Amino acid sequence: MIRKYFPLVLILLLCGCATTQKSSRAIKNNQQTTPPFSSPDTSPQLQNVAGETLEEYALKKGVVFAKTDFQGVLEATYVKLLIESADDQGQKFQLYIGDKNQQKAFAWDVQTVKPGYFFIELPYGAYKISSISIPVGSTLATEKLDVKFDVLPDAIAYMGTLRMVGTKEKIKLGGLPVIQPGFEFTTEIINDEAEGKTVFHQNYPNSTSPIVVRLMKINANKSMIFKKNN
């Protein structure tokens, strides 16, 4: 009986080995062709509003602008801010701040906003910047953030200066991958209203819409400080 079914068993085993080897080769090939910075996040990437469409955006949605100031460890090739709607948790936006001339730092097509001031349009409502990421080697270091702001209907709002200082790098254990890069930082919001309005009108000289001051707010903890300059 064993001799009768032995050839059939042998064929099945050989087929199984061939399938396993083929799958292993496919996985290996996929690993080799996957770029180190491939982004799984497909949420929209925000860009500065074009001058000729500013008034149209302000009427239909809302426009907010602010300055970013990254120092210390956060002085990287680019910084990614993840923005989430407080009303719809599934609504997310990515804001990449960096020099477009450094495009070689990205392994996929990223639309960046130059360091300094950004001017973006969003559907009106409550939002928060929920995380900040910087490149570290061939991966990203991401830390949670809780900076809240409002987009007002039919308005252009100045949100202040978001100053973040990376104090030191660190290694985080847990999750996938098990060892992850990270960093410690401090955060403050500064009210530079006069400078902000001047820069806005330099970028959008034809705008006649009034500017409302609505500063960002951060949750106070050991790594976050709220500051307002009068």
Buried (B, 14 or more C-beta within 10 A) or exposed (E): EEEEEEEEEEEEEEEEEEEEEEEEEEEEEEEEEEEEBEBEEEBEBBBBBEEEEBBEBBEEBBBBBBBBBBEBBBEBBBBBBBBBBBEEEEBBBBBBBBEEEEEEBBEEEBEBBEBEBBBBBBBBBEBBBBBBBBBBEEEBBBBEBBBBBBBBEEBBBBBBBBBBBBBEBEEBEEEEEEEBBBBBBBBBBBBBBEBBBEBBEEBBEEBEBEBEEBBBBBEEEEBBEBEEEE
